[in-house]
């Protein structure tokens, strides 16, 4: 009887905890973005659109930031403001030369991000899931690196 109870308890616990590490959906290439790629890491989330001039200008900066910080526990992800998905998202990402991960599903609700009507907007989220900064307007790799260094205390 005790073994059955322990087994039932273990199954119940795994089912309850299973939602905590839910994946983030698909990226611009149709690949699953596993929870471990973003959870418990610093994340820079950038909202962009093809029609946004400053977004286009900052993409190379975000590409550089993603490469510079990938081995330092920081992940850069993009989110298309117009909610493009599938082939449309892939084409838009390629047109802008985006080399970092673009999420097809907006993580705003999951990460408790305030909705911004201005673009571009970039959020810095720490490894505990807390929003540490909201940056409106075009960003540079140097500026974001300085922010990350200050916030991380690195």
C-alpha positions, 0 to 999 in steps of 0.5 A, spaced: 500 500 500 505 504 501 509 503 495 502 505 491 501 511 495 509 513 493 508 512 486 501 515 485 504 521 489 510 521 484 506 521 478 502 527 481 508 531 482 511 530 476 504 532 472 504 538 477 511 540 475 511 538 468 507 545 466 513 549 469 518 547 464 513 548 458 517 549 451 516 556 448 513 554 442 517 554 435 522 559 432 522 562 425 525 555 422 519 551 425 524 548 431 521 547 438 524 552 443 526 548 449 524 551 456 531 550 458 534 555 453 530 560 456 528 558 463 533 560 469 538 564 464 538 572 462 534 573 456 534 579 452 527 579 448 526 584 442 520 586 439 521 588 431 517 589 425 519 589 418 516 596 417 519 599 423 526 602 420 529 603 427 528 595 428 531 594 421 537 598 423 538 595 430 538 587 428 545 587 426 547 590 433 542 584 436 546 579 432 552 581 435 550 581 442 547 574 441 554 572 439 558 576 444 553 573 450 551 566 448 557 563 452 555 568 458 549 565 460 545 570 456 540 569 450 537 574 445 530 572 442 526 576 438 518 576 437 515 579 431 510 585 433 505 583 427 505 575 430 507 572 423 508 565 424 510 559 419 513 561 413 511 568 413 516 569 420 521 565 416 521 570 410 521 576 414 527 574 419 531 572 413 529 579 410 532 582 416 538 578 417 536 575 423 541 570 426 538 569 433 532 565 435 525 568 433 519 566 437 513 564 433 509 565 440 509 571 444 512 570 451 509 576 453 504 573 458 508 568 460 514 573 462 509 578 465 512 583 460 508 590 459 505 590 452 508 596 448 505 599 442 512 603 440 517 599 436 522 597 437 522 595 445 527 590 448 526 587 455 532 584 459 530 579 464 534 576 469 535 568 471 530 569 476 524 571 471 524 578 473 524 584 468 530 588 469 529 593 464 525 596 458 528 599 453 524 603 448 527 605 441 533 603 437 539 599 441 546 598 440 550 592 442 555 596 446 549 599 450 546 593 451 552 590 453 553 595 458 546 594 461 547 587 462 554 588 465 551 593 470 545 589 471 549 582 472 554 585 476 559 582 472 
